[in-house]
Amino acid sequence: MAAGLAVTLAGLLWPGLPAGPSDLGPRLSAWLGGDLVAAFWLAVAVGRLARHRFFSDADIDAALHAGTPMAAVLQSLVQNTLEQTVLAVVAYGAWLLVPRPDAPIATTWIAVACFSLGRLLFFLGYAHGAAARSFGFALTFYPTLGLLIGSAIRLLAPAPGLS
């Protein structure tokens, strides 16, 4: 988890990132792009569970049975990815659209890249226990949390020169 936090801080606090365009169009496009990447990982999680259920006689009637341990693992991945995706969608939009659009668009792309790598590592490590999935979780969660906190600070603090 500490390594994930360190990567997050390095990426989100990288000095000298250009703000990028301040007009709404490119910022909305960046928000949508980030959201599509997050939604892709949710679709991967849902697809893995659906594929498993389709080929598993024990899990094909998902709502009627408790399910196999593999179905439970895959359902947990869907649930966690859904939670992370919802947070990410809000965080990307908040970072890009808070009334002071001076935040670098590149910061969002760093968070999106961390989300993708984090989800991949989380999926690969999930079945091997908490220690094996912690870095992936941290890479997914901490950048999102960083954008949420940064957005809240920017929203509550007046822009320089404004009263």
VMD Tcl script that builds the backbone (N, CA, C; Angstrom):
set m [mol new atoms 489]
animate dup $m
set s [atomselect $m all]
$s set {name element resname resid chain x y z} {
  {N N MET 1 A 0.826 -1.188 0.000}
  {CA C MET 1 A 0.000 0.000 0.000}
  {C C MET 1 A 0.872 1.255 0.000}
  {N N ALA 2 A 1.974 1.208 0.733}
  {CA C ALA 2 A 2.874 2.357 0.782}
  {C C ALA 2 A 3.482 2.633 -0.587}
  {N N ALA 3 A 3.822 1.572 -1.305}
  {CA C ALA 3 A 4.376 1.751 -2.657}
  {C C ALA 3 A 3.343 2.382 -3.577}
  {N N GLY 4 A 2.098 1.967 -3.453}
  {CA C GLY 4 A 1.032 2.565 -4.255}
  {C C GLY 4 A 0.827 4.032 -3.924}
  {N N LEU 5 A 0.929 4.364 -2.644}
  {CA C LEU 5 A 0.819 5.761 -2.240}
  {C C LEU 5 A 1.984 6.581 -2.781}
  {N N ALA 6 A 3.189 6.009 -2.741}
  {CA C ALA 6 A 4.368 6.715 -3.259}
  {C C ALA 6 A 4.239 6.980 -4.756}
  {N N VAL 7 A 3.792 5.996 -5.509}
  {CA C VAL 7 A 3.596 6.167 -6.957}
  {C C VAL 7 A 2.532 7.237 -7.207}
  {N N THR 8 A 1.470 7.205 -6.433}
  {CA C THR 8 A 0.397 8.193 -6.569}
  {C C THR 8 A 0.909 9.600 -6.321}
  {N N LEU 9 A 1.608 9.787 -5.229}
  {CA C LEU 9 A 2.120 11.125 -4.906}
  {C C LEU 9 A 3.082 11.621 -5.974}
  {N N ALA 10 A 3.943 10.736 -6.448}
  {CA C ALA 10 A 4.886 11.134 -7.505}
  {C C ALA 10 A 4.136 11.544 -8.769}
  {N N GLY 11 A 3.134 10.781 -9.138}
  {CA C GLY 11 A 2.387 11.075 -10.363}
  {C C GLY 11 A 1.513 12.310 -10.265}
  {N N LEU 12 A 0.804 12.447 -9.148}
  {CA C LEU 12 A -0.145 13.557 -9.024}
  {C C LEU 12 A 0.517 14.877 -8.657}
  {N N LEU 13 A 1.689 14.819 -8.062}
  {CA C LEU 13 A 2.377 16.049 -7.662}
  {C C LEU 13 A 3.556 16.369 -8.569}
  {N N TRP 14 A 3.593 15.733 -9.728}
  {CA C TRP 14 A 4.685 15.958 -10.666}
  {C C TRP 14 A 4.761 17.435 -11.016}
  {N N PRO 15 A 5.924 18.052 -10.804}
  {CA C PRO 15 A 6.020 19.498 -11.053}
  {C C PRO 15 A 6.040 19.824 -12.545}
  {N N GLY 16 A 5.462 20.960 -12.857}
  {CA C GLY 16 A 5.559 21.506 -14.203}
  {C C GLY 16 A 4.608 20.926 -15.239}
  {N N LEU 17 A 3.600 20.175 -14.808}
  {CA C LEU 17 A 2.642 19.690 -15.797}
  {C C LEU 17 A 1.849 20.876 -16.341}
  {N N PRO 18 A 1.738 20.995 -17.652}
  {CA C PRO 18 A 0.972 22.118 -18.198}
  {C C PRO 18 A -0.516 21.949 -17.885}
  {N N ALA 19 A -1.190 23.068 -17.676}
  {CA C ALA 19 A -2.615 23.017 -17.332}
  {C C ALA 19 A -3.452 22.470 -18.478}
  {N N GLY 20 A -3.017 22.695 -19.691}
  {CA C GLY 20 A -3.827 22.281 -20.831}
  {C C GLY 20 A -4.912 23.294 -21.084}
  {N N PRO 21 A -5.770 23.025 -22.035}
  {CA C PRO 21 A -6.812 23.996 -22.368}
  {C C PRO 21 A -7.762 24.209 -21.190}
  {N N SER 22 A -8.200 25.448 -21.032}
  {CA C SER 22 A -9.133 25.746 -19.949}
  {C C SER 22 A -10.583 25.769 -20.429}
  {N N ASP 23 A -10.798 25.713 -21.747}
  {CA C ASP 23 A -12.177 25.718 -22.213}
  {C C ASP 23 A -12.822 24.358 -21.972}
  {N N LEU 24 A -14.131 24.374 -21.910}
  {CA C LEU 24 A -14.915 23.237 -21.459}
  {C C LEU 24 A -14.817 22.018 -22.374}
  {N N GLY 25 A -14.793 22.206 -23.668}
  {CA C GLY 25 A -14.807 21.079 -24.609}
  {C C GLY 25 A -13.705 20.056 -24.379}
  {N N PRO 26 A -12.447 20.476 -24.399}
  {CA C PRO 26 A -11.369 19.513 -24.162}
  {C C PRO 26 A -11.419 18.886 -22.767}
  {N N ARG 27 A -11.881 19.625 -21.787}
  {CA C ARG 27 A -11.971 19.078 -20.427}
  {C C ARG 27 A -13.081 18.037 -20.341}
  {N N LEU 28 A -14.205 18.284 -21.005}
  {CA C LEU 28 A -15.265 17.272 -21.054}
  {C C LEU 28 A -14.796 16.030 -21.803}
  {N N SER 29 A -14.052 16.230 -22.875}
  {CA C SER 29 A -13.520 15.094 -23.636}
  {C C SER 29 A -12.555 14.275 -22.784}
  {N N ALA 30 A -11.712 14.947 -22.009}
  {CA C ALA 30 A -10.788 14.233 -21.131}
  {C C ALA 30 A -11.558 13.464 -20.062}
  {N N TRP 31 A -12.601 14.077 -19.520}
  {CA C TRP 31 A -13.424 13.393 -18.513}
  {C C TRP 31 A -14.053 12.141 -19.125}
  {N N LEU 32 A -14.638 12.282 -20.288}
  {CA C LEU 32 A -15.255 11.136 -20.951}
  {C C LEU 32 A -14.217 10.053 -21.253}
  {N N GLY 33 A -13.045 10.465 -21.713}
  {CA C GLY 33 A -11.992 9.492 -21.999}
  {C C GLY 33 A -11.590 8.706 -20.766}
  {N N GLY 34 A -11.405 9.397 -19.654}
  {CA C GLY 34 A -11.073 8.709 -18.404}
  {C C GLY 34 A -12.185 7.785 -17.961}
  {N N ASP 35 A -13.419 8.241 -18.096}
  {CA C ASP 35 A -14.568 7.422 -17.717}
  {C C ASP 35 A -14.662 6.162 -18.572}
  {N N LEU 36 A -14.360 6.290 -19.856}
  {CA C LEU 36 A -14.403 5.122 -20.734}
  {C C LEU 36 A -13.363 4.080 -20.329}
  {N N VAL 37 A -12.195 4.532 -19.933}
  {CA C VAL 37 A -11.165 3.594 -19.485}
  {C C VAL 37 A -11.630 2.876 -18.222}
  {N N ALA 38 A -12.158 3.619 -17.265}
  {CA C ALA 38 A -12.657 2.998 -16.029}
  {C C ALA 38 A -13.794 2.020 -16.344}
  {N N ALA 39 A -14.698 2.414 -17.228}
  {CA C ALA 39 A -15.811 1.541 -17.609}
  {C C ALA 39 A -15.318 0.285 -18.319}
  {N N PHE 40 A -14.239 0.404 -19.075}
  {CA C PHE 40 A -13.652 -0.764 -19.723}
  {C C PHE 40 A -13.279 -1.822 -18.682}
  {N N TRP 41 A -12.634 -1.387 -17.589}
  {CA C TRP 41 A -12.226 -2.348 -16.558}
  {C C TRP 41 A -13.428 -2.946 -15.852}
  {N N LEU 42 A -14.486 -2.188 -15.700}
  {CA C LEU 42 A -15.715 -2.746 -15.140}
  {C C LEU 42 A -16.297 -3.786 -16.101}
  {N N ALA 43 A -16.283 -3.496 -17.387}
  {CA C ALA 43 A -16.777 -4.454 -18.383}
  {C C ALA 43 A -15.931 -5.730 -18.382}
  {N N VAL 44 A -14.633 -5.592 -18.199}
  {CA C VAL 44 A -13.765 -6.775 -18.109}
  {C C VAL 44 A -14.177 -7.629 -16.913}
  {N N ALA 45 A -14.397 -7.003 -15.769}
  {CA C ALA 45 A -14.784 -7.752 -14.571}
  {C C ALA 45 A -16.126 -8.453 -14.767}
  {N N VAL 46 A -17.098 -7.730 -15.312}
  {CA C VAL 46 A -18.422 -8.316 -15.557}
  {C C VAL 46 A -18.316 -9.448 -16.579}
  {N N GLY 47 A -17.546 -9.235 -17.626}
  {CA C GLY 47 A -17.377 -10.249 -18.665}
  {C C GLY 47 A -16.725 -11.518 -18.144}
  {N N ARG 48 A -15.742 -11.369 -17.258}
  {CA C ARG 48 A -15.090 -12.554 -16.683}
  {C C ARG 48 A -16.090 -13.370 -15.876}
  {N N LEU 49 A -16.922 -12.712 -15.084}
  {CA C LEU 49 A -17.930 -13.431 -14.297}
  {C C LEU 49 A -18.967 -14.068 -15.211}
  {N N ALA 50 A -19.415 -13.347 -16.211}
  {CA C ALA 50 A -20.409 -13.894 -17.143}
  {C C ALA 50 A -19.860 -15.110 -17.889}
  {N N ARG 51 A -18.617 -15.016 -18.342}
  {CA C ARG 51 A -18.005 -16.155 -19.038}
  {C C ARG 51 A -17.913 -17.356 -18.107}
  {N N HIS 52 A -17.510 -17.133 -16.875}
  {CA C HIS 52 A -17.424 -18.234 -15.913}
  {C C HIS 52 A -18.793 -18.880 -15.712}
  {N N ARG 53 A -19.807 -18.065 -15.487}
  {CA C ARG 53 A -21.144 -18.607 -15.238}
  {C C ARG 53 A -21.664 -19.378 -16.447}
  {N N PHE 54 A -21.382 -18.873 -17.627}
  {CA C PHE 54 A -21.872 -19.534 -18.842}
  {C C PHE 54 A -21.322 -20.950 -18.980}
  {N N PHE 55 A -20.074 -21.139 -18.583}
  {CA C PHE 55 A -19.435 -22.444 -18.743}
  {C C PHE 55 A -19.421 -23.273 -17.465}
  {N N SER 56 A -20.101 -22.831 -16.421}
  {CA C SER 56 A -20.133 -23.561 -15.164}
  {C C SER 56 A -21.560 -24.001 -14.857}
  {N N ASP 57 A -21.768 -25.312 -14.861}
  {CA C ASP 57 A -23.104 -25.827 -14.539}
  {C C ASP 57 A -23.530 -25.410 -13.131}
  {N N ALA 58 A -22.572 -25.325 -12.203}
  {CA C ALA 58 A -22.887 -24.967 -10.821}
  {C C ALA 58 A -23.234 -23.490 -10.670}
  {N N ASP 59 A -22.807 -22.668 -11.622}
  {CA C ASP 59 A -23.003 -21.220 -11.487}
  {C C ASP 59 A -23.910 -20.601 -12.543}
  {N N ILE 60 A -24.423 -21.384 -13.462}
  {CA C ILE 60 A -25.216 -20.828 -14.556}
  {C C ILE 60 A -26.503 -20.165 -14.038}
  {N N ASP 61 A -27.088 -20.702 -12.968}
  {CA C ASP 61 A -28.284 -20.119 -12.366}
  {C C ASP 61 A -27.873 -19.286 -11.154}
  {N N ALA 62 A -27.191 -18.212 -11.407}
  {CA C ALA 62 A -26.513 -17.431 -10.373}
  {C C ALA 62 A -27.426 -17.017 -9.218}
  {N N ALA 63 A -28.618 -16.584 -9.513}
  {CA C ALA 63 A -29.496 -16.077 -8.469}
  {C C ALA 63 A -30.136 -17.197 -7.645}
  {N N LEU 64 A -30.065 -18.418 -8.138}
  {CA C LEU 64 A -30.747 -19.524 -7.467}
  {C C LEU 64 A -29.847 -20.315 -6.535}
  {N N HIS 65 A -28.533 -20.098 -6.594}
  {CA C HIS 65 A -27.581 -20.878 -5.807}
  {C C HIS 65 A -26.521 -19.964 -5.208}
  {N N ALA 66 A -25.879 -20.470 -4.178}
  {CA C ALA 66 A -24.808 -19.699 -3.533}
  {C C ALA 66 A -23.616 -19.528 -4.463}
  {N N GLY 67 A -23.381 -20.469 -5.330}
  {CA C GLY 67 A -22.286 -20.365 -6.283}
  {C C GLY 67 A -21.007 -21.005 -5.783}
  {N N THR 68 A -20.101 -21.201 -6.709}
  {CA C THR 68 A -18.817 -21.806 -6.411}
  {C C THR 68 A -17.857 -20.744 -5.855}
  {N N PRO 69 A -16.761 -21.183 -5.258}
  {CA C PRO 69 A -15.767 -20.204 -4.794}
  {C C PRO 69 A -15.239 -19.315 -5.928}
  {N N MET 70 A -15.068 -19.856 -7.115}
  {CA C MET 70 A -14.588 -19.046 -8.236}
  {C C MET 70 A -15.592 -17.964 -8.596}
  {N N ALA 71 A -16.879 -18.298 -8.596}
  {CA C ALA 71 A -17.902 -17.291 -8.874}
  {C C ALA 71 A -17.888 -16.211 -7.795}
  {N N ALA 72 A -17.656 -16.603 -6.550}
  {CA C ALA 72 A -17.600 -15.623 -5.462}
  {C C ALA 72 A -16.414 -14.680 -5.640}
  {N N VAL 73 A -15.270 -15.207 -6.055}
  {CA C VAL 73 A -14.099 -14.368 -6.301}
  {C C VAL 73 A -14.385 -13.389 -7.433}
  {N N LEU 74 A -14.935 -13.893 -8.520}
  {CA C LEU 74 A -15.221 -13.029 -9.665}
  {C C LEU 74 A -16.281 -11.986 -9.332}
  {N N GLN 75 A -17.284 -12.364 -8.519}
  {CA C GLN 75 A -18.299 -11.398 -8.092}
  {C C GLN 75 A -17.672 -10.319 -7.216}
  {N N SER 76 A -16.722 -10.697 -6.374}
  {CA C SER 76 A -16.021 -9.710 -5.552}
  {C C SER 76 A -15.229 -8.738 -6.415}
  {N N LEU 77 A -14.628 -9.235 -7.477}
  {CA C LEU 77 A -13.894 -8.365 -8.400}
  {C C LEU 77 A -14.835 -7.382 -9.088}
  {N N VAL 78 A -16.011 -7.866 -9.469}
  {CA C VAL 78 A -17.003 -6.965 -10.073}
  {C C VAL 78 A -17.408 -5.889 -9.077}
  {N N GLN 79 A -17.721 -6.303 -7.857}
  {CA C GLN 79 A -18.173 -5.347 -6.846}
  {C C GLN 79 A -17.112 -4.291 -6.560}
  {N N ASN 80 A -15.878 -4.716 -6.348}
  {CA C ASN 80 A -14.815 -3.768 -6.045}
  {C C ASN 80 A -14.555 -2.844 -7.232}
  {N N THR 81 A -14.575 -3.392 -8.435}
  {CA C THR 81 A -14.333 -2.574 -9.619}
  {C C THR 81 A -15.462 -1.577 -9.841}
  {N N LEU 82 A -16.686 -1.975 -9.554}
  {CA C LEU 82 A -17.813 -1.039 -9.634}
  {C C LEU 82 A -17.611 0.118 -8.660}
  {N N GLU 83 A -17.240 -0.194 -7.440}
  {CA C GLU 83 A -17.010 0.849 -6.441}
  {C C GLU 83 A -15.904 1.804 -6.888}
  {N N GLN 84 A -14.810 1.241 -7.364}
  {CA C GLN 84 A -13.678 2.068 -7.804}
  {C C GLN 84 A -14.048 2.904 -9.033}
  {N N THR 85 A -14.832 2.335 -9.929}
  {CA C THR 85 A -15.241 3.049 -11.139}
  {C C THR 85 A -16.128 4.240 -10.799}
  {N N VAL 86 A -17.066 4.057 -9.903}
  {CA C VAL 86 A -17.947 5.161 -9.512}
  {C C VAL 86 A -17.126 6.302 -8.909}
  {N N LEU 87 A -16.210 5.968 -8.009}
  {CA C LEU 87 A -15.351 7.000 -7.420}
  {C C LEU 87 A -14.507 7.696 -8.488}
  {N N ALA 88 A -13.957 6.917 -9.411}
  {CA C ALA 88 A -13.093 7.486 -10.451}
  {C C ALA 88 A -13.869 8.431 -11.365}
  {N N VAL 89 A -15.058 8.046 -11.758}
  {CA C VAL 89 A -15.872 8.902 -12.634}
  {C C VAL 89 A -16.109 10.261 -11.973}
  {N N VAL 90 A -16.449 10.249 -10.705}
  {CA C VAL 90 A -16.667 11.503 -9.982}
  {C C VAL 90 A -15.355 12.278 -9.857}
  {N N ALA 91 A -14.284 11.586 -9.509}
  {CA C ALA 91 A -12.991 12.260 -9.305}
  {C C ALA 91 A -12.478 12.895 -10.584}
  {N N TYR 92 A -12.566 12.192 -11.708}
  {CA C TYR 92 A -12.073 12.750 -12.970}
  {C C TYR 92 A -12.863 14.002 -13.338}
  {N N GLY 93 A -14.181 13.920 -13.193}
  {CA C GLY 93 A -15.013 15.086 -13.506}
  {C C GLY 93 A -14.746 16.248 -12.570}
  {N N ALA 94 A -14.619 15.952 -11.303}
  {CA C ALA 94 A -14.362 17.024 -10.331}
  {C C ALA 94 A -13.025 17.694 -10.617}
  {N N TRP 95 A -11.999 16.906 -10.886}
  {CA C TRP 95 A -10.675 17.479 -11.142}
  {C C TRP 95 A -10.684 18.365 -12.379}
  {N N LEU 96 A -11.373 17.925 -13.399}
  {CA C LEU 96 A -11.353 18.644 -14.673}
  {C C LEU 96 A -12.342 19.801 -14.745}
  {N N LEU 97 A -13.389 19.773 -13.929}
  {CA C LEU 97 A -14.471 20.747 -14.103}
  {C C LEU 97 A -14.708 21.655 -12.909}
  {N N VAL 98 A -13.980 21.488 -11.816}
  {CA C VAL 98 A -14.128 22.403 -10.687}
  {C C VAL 98 A -13.924 23.816 -11.217}
  {N N PRO 99 A -14.645 24.794 -10.680}
  {CA C PRO 99 A -14.625 26.145 -11.237}
  {C C PRO 99 A -13.265 26.795 -11.442}
  {N N ARG 100 A -12.193 26.175 -11.098}
  {CA C ARG 100 A -10.863 26.695 -11.415}
  {C C ARG 100 A -10.186 25.698 -12.339}
  {N N PRO 101 A -10.492 25.728 -13.614}
  {CA C PRO 101 A -9.962 24.701 -14.520}
  {C C PRO 101 A -8.484 24.907 -14.853}
  {N N ASP 102 A -7.688 25.186 -13.823}
  {CA C ASP 102 A -6.253 25.342 -14.026}
  {C C ASP 102 A -5.509 24.050 -13.693}
  {N N ALA 103 A -6.228 23.043 -13.270}
  {CA C ALA 103 A -5.601 21.765 -12.931}
  {C C ALA 103 A -5.140 21.084 -14.214}
  {N N PRO 104 A -3.938 20.549 -14.206}
  {CA C PRO 104 A -3.437 19.900 -15.419}
  {C C PRO 104 A -4.295 18.717 -15.850}
  {N N ILE 105 A -4.661 18.697 -17.116}
  {CA C ILE 105 A -5.366 17.537 -17.661}
  {C C ILE 105 A -4.489 16.294 -17.533}
  {N N ALA 106 A -3.183 16.475 -17.657}
  {CA C ALA 106 A -2.260 15.345 -17.569}
  {C C ALA 106 A -2.376 14.621 -16.234}
  {N N THR 107 A -2.734 15.334 -15.184}
  {CA C THR 107 A -2.909 14.690 -13.877}
  {C C THR 107 A -4.013 13.646 -13.946}
  {N N THR 108 A -5.069 13.957 -14.667}
  {CA C THR 108 A -6.142 12.981 -14.838}
  {C C THR 108 A -5.636 11.762 -15.595}
  {N N TRP 109 A -4.845 11.976 -16.626}
  {CA C TRP 109 A -4.340 10.841 -17.413}
  {C C TRP 109 A -3.388 9.983 -16.588}
  {N N ILE 110 A -2.639 10.607 -15.687}
  {CA C ILE 110 A -1.797 9.835 -14.772}
  {C C ILE 110 A -2.687 8.965 -13.880}
  {N N ALA 111 A -3.763 9.546 -13.366}
  {CA C ALA 111 A -4.691 8.787 -12.524}
  {C C ALA 111 A -5.360 7.661 -13.312}
  {N N VAL 112 A -5.705 7.921 -14.557}
  {CA C VAL 112 A -6.324 6.899 -15.409}
  {C C VAL 112 A -5.337 5.752 -15.669}
  {N N ALA 113 A -4.080 6.092 -15.939}
  {CA C ALA 113 A -3.065 5.055 -16.161}
  {C C ALA 113 A -2.867 4.227 -14.889}
  {N N CYS 114 A -2.845 4.890 -13.740}
  {CA C CYS 114 A -2.734 4.166 -12.475}
  {C C CYS 114 A -3.945 3.260 -12.260}
  {N N PHE 115 A -5.136 3.752 -12.597}
  {CA C PHE 115 A -6.356 2.960 -12.467}
  {C C PHE 115 A -6.230 1.677 -13.295}
  {N N SER 116 A -5.781 1.810 -14.536}
  {CA C SER 116 A -5.676 0.647 -15.420}
  {C C SER 116 A -4.644 -0.355 -14.916}
  {N N LEU 117 A -3.466 0.122 -14.590}
  {CA C LEU 117 A -2.439 -0.778 -14.081}
  {C C LEU 117 A -2.884 -1.384 -12.750}
  {N N GLY 118 A -3.503 -0.568 -11.924}
  {CA C GLY 118 A -3.994 -1.049 -10.635}
  {C C GLY 118 A -5.041 -2.132 -10.775}
  {N N ARG 119 A -5.985 -1.937 -11.678}
  {CA C ARG 119 A -7.018 -2.968 -11.870}
  {C C ARG 119 A -6.394 -4.266 -12.378}
  {N N LEU 120 A -5.478 -4.163 -13.317}
  {CA C LEU 120 A -4.828 -5.367 -13.840}
  {C C LEU 120 A -4.118 -6.117 -12.714}
  {N N LEU 121 A -3.332 -5.409 -11.930}
  {CA C LEU 121 A -2.610 -6.054 -10.828}
  {C C LEU 121 A -3.562 -6.583 -9.759}
  {N N PHE 122 A -4.639 -5.861 -9.502}
  {CA C PHE 122 A -5.646 -6.318 -8.530}
  {C C PHE 122 A -6.290 -7.613 -9.007}
  {N N PHE 123 A -6.663 -7.667 -10.287}
  {CA C PHE 123 A -7.258 -8.892 -10.837}
  {C C PHE 123 A -6.289 -10.067 -10.732}
  {N N LEU 124 A -5.036 -9.828 -11.108}
  {CA C LEU 124 A -4.045 -10.904 -11.098}
  {C C LEU 124 A -3.726 -11.380 -9.682}
  {N N GLY 125 A -3.732 -10.473 -8.723}
  {CA C GLY 125 A -3.350 -10.841 -7.374}
  {C C GLY 125 A -4.479 -11.219 -6.452}
  {N N TYR 126 A -5.711 -10.993 -6.859}
  {CA C TYR 126 A -6.843 -11.137 -5.953}
  {C C TYR 126 A -6.921 -12.502 -5.286}
  {N N ALA 127 A -6.806 -13.550 -6.063}
  {CA C ALA 127 A -6.961 -14.906 -5.529}
  {C C ALA 127 A -5.805 -15.316 -4.622}
  {N N HIS 128 A -4.743 -14.528 -4.604}
  {CA C HIS 128 A -3.561 -14.874 -3.811}
  {C C HIS 128 A -3.509 -14.140 -2.478}
  {N N GLY 129 A -4.577 -13.469 -2.105}
  {CA C GLY 129 A -4.653 -12.833 -0.797}
  {C C GLY 129 A -4.426 -11.336 -0.813}
  {N N ALA 130 A -4.615 -10.750 0.360}
  {CA C ALA 130 A -4.568 -9.296 0.501}
  {C C ALA 130 A -3.217 -8.707 0.110}
  {N N ALA 131 A -2.143 -9.350 0.514}
  {CA C ALA 131 A -0.820 -8.805 0.198}
  {C C ALA 131 A -0.581 -8.773 -1.309}
  {N N ALA 132 A -1.078 -9.771 -2.016}
  {CA C ALA 132 A -0.859 -9.858 -3.463}
  {C C ALA 132 A -1.692 -8.851 -4.236}
  {N N ARG 133 A -2.784 -8.406 -3.663}
  {CA C ARG 133 A -3.638 -7.447 -4.379}
  {C C ARG 133 A -3.498 -6.020 -3.876}
  {N N SER 134 A -2.743 -5.810 -2.808}
  {CA C SER 134 A -2.712 -4.487 -2.181}
  {C C SER 134 A -2.114 -3.407 -3.080}
  {N N PHE 135 A -1.058 -3.707 -3.817}
  {CA C PHE 135 A -0.462 -2.699 -4.690}
  {C C PHE 135 A -1.449 -2.309 -5.792}
  {N N GLY 136 A -2.120 -3.288 -6.359}
  {CA C GLY 136 A -3.120 -2.996 -7.388}
  {C C GLY 136 A -4.264 -2.158 -6.844}
  {N N PHE 137 A -4.716 -2.497 -5.638}
  {CA C PHE 137 A -5.775 -1.704 -5.019}
  {C C PHE 137 A -5.303 -0.276 -4.796}
  {N N ALA 138 A -4.089 -0.138 -4.257}
  {CA C ALA 138 A -3.554 1.192 -3.958}
  {C C ALA 138 A -3.414 2.035 -5.224}
  {N N LEU 139 A -2.950 1.420 -6.319}
  {CA C LEU 139 A -2.806 2.167 -7.579}
  {C C LEU 139 A -4.158 2.588 -8.153}
  {N N THR 140 A -5.186 1.840 -7.830}
  {CA C THR 140 A -6.519 2.206 -8.285}
  {C C THR 140 A -7.124 3.286 -7.398}
  {N N PHE 141 A -7.012 3.105 -6.094}
  {CA C PHE 141 A -7.730 3.948 -5.144}
  {C C PHE 141 A -7.038 5.274 -4.830}
  {N N TYR 142 A -5.758 5.254 -4.559}
  {CA C TYR 142 A -5.084 6.472 -4.101}
  {C C TYR 142 A -5.096 7.614 -5.128}
  {N N PRO 143 A -4.863 7.361 -6.412}
  {CA C PRO 143 A -4.968 8.485 -7.359}
  {C C PRO 143 A -6.376 9.082 -7.400}
  {N N THR 144 A -7.379 8.219 -7.325}
  {CA C THR 144 A -8.759 8.702 -7.298}
  {C C THR 144 A -8.992 9.551 -6.059}
  {N N LEU 145 A -8.559 9.054 -4.920}
  {CA C LEU 145 A -8.701 9.807 -3.677}
  {C C LEU 145 A -7.939 11.132 -3.762}
  {N N GLY 146 A -6.759 11.102 -4.341}
  {CA C GLY 146 A -5.973 12.327 -4.501}
  {C C GLY 146 A -6.704 13.368 -5.334}
  {N N LEU 147 A -7.333 12.938 -6.425}
  {CA C LEU 147 A -8.091 13.876 -7.253}
  {C C LEU 147 A -9.309 14.416 -6.504}
  {N N LEU 148 A -9.970 13.554 -5.736}
  {CA C LEU 148 A -11.125 14.010 -4.964}
  {C C LEU 148 A -10.715 15.054 -3.920}
  {N N ILE 149 A -9.653 14.774 -3.196}
  {CA C ILE 149 A -9.191 15.723 -2.177}
  {C C ILE 149 A -8.703 17.017 -2.834}
  {N N GLY 150 A -7.913 16.890 -3.894}
  {CA C GLY 150 A -7.432 18.077 -4.599}
  {C C GLY 150 A -8.564 18.913 -5.154}
  {N N SER 151 A -9.586 18.260 -5.670}
  {CA C SER 151 A -10.746 18.983 -6.209}
  {C C SER 151 A -11.500 19.700 -5.106}
  {N N ALA 152 A -11.665 19.044 -3.970}
  {CA C ALA 152 A -12.366 19.675 -2.843}
  {C C ALA 152 A -11.598 20.899 -2.357}
  {N N ILE 153 A -10.293 20.785 -2.272}
  {CA C ILE 153 A -9.477 21.928 -1.847}
  {C C ILE 153 A -9.614 23.070 -2.841}
  {N N ARG 154 A -9.536 22.765 -4.132}
  {CA C ARG 154 A -9.653 23.811 -5.157}
  {C C ARG 154 A -11.048 24.424 -5.166}
  {N N LEU 155 A -12.056 23.618 -4.880}
  {CA C LEU 155 A -13.422 24.130 -4.867}
  {C C LEU 155 A -13.647 25.070 -3.684}
  {N N LEU 156 A -13.052 24.743 -2.560}
  {CA C LEU 156 A -13.270 25.531 -1.342}
  {C C LEU 156 A -12.339 26.730 -1.233}
  {N N ALA 157 A -11.197 26.674 -1.893}
  {CA C ALA 157 A -10.249 27.788 -1.819}
  {C C ALA 157 A -10.475 28.726 -3.002}
  {N N PRO 158 A -10.531 30.010 -2.753}
  {CA C PRO 158 A -10.738 30.934 -3.873}
  {C C PRO 158 A -9.515 30.948 -4.796}
  {N N ALA 159 A -9.775 31.124 -6.044}
  {CA C ALA 159 A -8.680 31.225 -7.024}
  {C C ALA 159 A -7.880 32.483 -6.750}
  {N N PRO 160 A -6.597 32.453 -7.066}
  {CA C PRO 160 A -5.777 33.661 -6.859}
  {C C PRO 160 A -6.381 34.862 -7.605}
  {N N GLY 161 A -6.488 35.968 -6.926}
  {CA C GLY 161 A -7.020 37.177 -7.540}
  {C C GLY 161 A -8.523 37.309 -7.459}
  {N N LEU 162 A -9.197 36.271 -6.948}
  {CA C LEU 162 A -10.652 36.328 -6.814}
  {C C LEU 162 A -10.995 36.484 -5.337}
  {N N SER 163 A -12.090 37.148 -5.061}
  {CA C SER 163 A -12.488 37.273 -3.662}
  {C C SER 163 A -13.834 36.635 -3.452}
}
mol reanalyze $m
mol bondsrecalc $m
mol representation Tube
mol addrep $m
